[in-house]
Amino acid sequence: MSQVRLSFLLPLLAFAILALVGAIALYSTLLGNRDPAQLPSVLVSKLAPQTTLQRLRQRDQINENSITLKEFRGQPLLVNFFASWCAPCRAEAPALEMISKDIAIFGIAYKDRSEDTAEFLRQFGNPFQAIGMDIDGRTGIRWGVYGVPETYLLDADGIVVLRHAGPLTRGIIDNTIMPALKALGS
């Protein structure tokens, strides 16, 4: 009799534990303590990867051929990976324009062609202080980019303070980016 009872109770106990863990995760998500869309980044609290890219040339600009992340040292910086073929990147364009008044943004066109990137900027605006072309995606790999858009906040020393995967919205800017920026003393 005890053998039958034990074989019945063990799976039931395992299911109850699994249900409890799921309920806690759901409760945390509903409270806003856990965002399932945000994947962790190993870069947070570390120096951003060395980044030197071919600069996007636009018709009326005469610039050097490359842009490096070091050019932005001494000030907080947003690094935004985007692409012309990315629909969420189009959706975040107004939010980037809004936050560009508060912080410099270094745009990295991820796996995109220069002419497509230039057309994207013509259509949706250019909030970027500079744009580098990550044509083969290797820079994105060094940064740990899962997909575009993806945004990183760096402090004045080039340390990654936070990462946001997905399009920026006014709510994310107001509730996540701006508090982190203010904590940096900007």
C-alpha positions in Angstrom: 0.0 0.0 0.0 2.8 2.5 0.9 4.5 1.7 -2.5 1.3 2.8 -4.4 0.9 5.9 -2.3 4.5 7.0 -2.7 4.4 6.5 -6.5 1.3 8.7 -6.6 2.5 11.4 -4.2 6.0 12.0 -5.7 4.7 13.2 -9.1 2.0 15.2 -7.4 4.7 16.8 -5.1 6.9 17.6 -8.1 4.0 19.2 -9.9 3.1 21.3 -6.9 6.7 22.6 -6.6 6.8 23.4 -10.3 3.4 25.2 -10.0 4.7 27.2 -7.0 7.8 28.4 -8.9 5.7 29.4 -11.9 3.3 31.3 -9.7 6.1 33.2 -8.0 7.6 34.1 -11.4 4.2 35.2 -12.7 3.5 37.3 -9.6 6.9 39.0 -9.9 6.3 39.8 -13.5 2.9 41.3 -12.7 4.3 43.4 -9.9 6.9 44.7 -12.3 9.9 43.2 -10.4 10.8 40.9 -13.3 10.8 41.8 -17.0 10.9 38.5 -19.0 11.8 40.4 -22.2 15.1 41.6 -20.7 17.9 39.1 -21.1 20.9 39.5 -18.9 24.1 41.1 -20.2 27.6 40.2 -19.1 28.7 43.7 -20.0 26.9 45.5 -17.2 29.4 47.0 -14.8 32.3 46.3 -17.2 34.2 48.4 -19.7 32.4 48.5 -23.1 34.1 46.5 -25.8 36.6 48.4 -27.9 34.6 49.6 -30.9 36.0 51.1 -34.1 33.7 51.1 -37.1 33.5 52.6 -40.5 31.6 55.9 -40.2 28.4 56.3 -42.1 29.1 59.0 -44.7 26.2 61.3 -45.6 26.2 63.5 -48.7 27.0 66.8 -47.0 29.5 65.5 -44.4 33.2 65.4 -44.7 34.4 63.1 -42.0 37.2 60.7 -41.1 36.6 57.1 -42.3 36.2 55.6 -38.9 34.6 56.3 -35.6 35.7 54.9 -32.3 33.9 54.6 -29.0 36.8 56.4 -27.3 35.8 59.6 -29.0 32.9 59.8 -26.6 34.8 59.3 -23.3 34.3 61.9 -20.6 30.5 62.0 -21.0 27.6 59.5 -20.5 26.6 57.9 -23.8 23.8 55.8 -25.2 25.0 53.2 -27.7 22.0 52.1 -29.9 22.2 49.2 -32.3 19.6 49.6 -35.0 18.9 48.7 -38.7 16.8 50.0 -41.5 15.2 46.6 -42.0 14.0 46.5 -38.4 10.4 47.5 -37.8 10.8 48.0 -34.0 13.7 50.4 -34.8 11.3 52.6 -36.7 8.9 52.5 -33.8 11.6 53.7 -31.4 12.8 56.6 -33.6 10.6 59.2 -31.8 11.9 58.1 -28.4 15.5 58.3 -29.5 14.8 61.8 -30.8 13.4 62.8 -27.5 16.3 61.4 -25.4 18.9 62.8 -27.7 18.3 66.2 -26.1 19.6 64.8 -22.8 22.5 62.6 -23.9 24.7 61.8 -26.9 23.7 58.8 -28.8 26.2 56.7 -30.8 24.3 54.7 -33.4 25.5 51.4 -34.7 23.9 50.3 -38.0 23.8 46.5 -37.5 24.1 44.3 -40.6 22.9 47.1 -42.8 23.9 48.8 -46.1 25.0 52.4 -46.0 22.5 53.5 -48.5 19.6 51.8 -46.6 20.8 53.3 -43.3 20.9 56.8 -44.9 17.4 56.4 -46.3 16.2 55.2 -42.8 17.6 58.3 -41.2 16.0 60.5 -43.9 12.6 59.0 -43.2 12.7 58.7 -39.4 15.2 61.4 -38.3 18.8 61.3 -37.1 19.1 61.5 -33.3 22.7 60.2 -33.4 25.8 62.2 -32.8 27.7 59.6 -35.0 26.9 56.4 -36.8 29.2 53.4 -37.2 28.5 50.6 -39.7 28.6 47.1 -38.3 28.2 45.5 -41.7 29.2 42.0 -40.8 27.7 42.0 -37.3 31.0 41.2 -35.4 30.7 44.3 -33.3 27.3 43.2 -32.2 28.7 39.9 -31.3 31.3 41.5 -29.1 28.6 43.5 -27.4 26.4 40.5 -26.9 23.6 41.8 -29.1 20.6 39.4 -29.3 18.8 41.5 -31.9 18.0 45.0 -32.8 17.1 47.4 -31.4 19.3 47.2 -28.4 20.6 50.1 -26.3 23.4 50.4 -23.8 24.0 53.3 -21.3 27.7 54.0 -20.7 29.1 56.2 -18.0 31.8 58.9 -18.7 34.5 56.2 -18.3 32.9 53.8 -20.8 31.5 51.4 -18.2 28.2 49.8 -19.2 25.6 50.9 -16.7 22.6 49.2 -18.2 21.3 47.4 -21.3 17.8 47.5 -22.8 16.8 45.0 -25.4 13.9 46.0 -27.7 12.6 49.4 -28.7 12.9 52.4 -26.4 9.6 53.9 -25.4 8.7 57.0 -23.4 8.0 54.8 -20.4 11.3 53.0 -20.6 13.1 56.3 -21.0 11.2 57.9 -18.0 11.4 54.9 -15.7 14.7 53.2 -16.6 17.1 55.3 -18.7 16.6 58.8 -17.1 16.9 57.5 -13.5 20.1 55.7 -14.4 21.4 58.8 -16.2 20.6 61.0 -13.2 22.4 58.6 -10.9 25.5 59.2 -13.0 25.2 62.9 -12.1 24.2 64.1 -15.6 
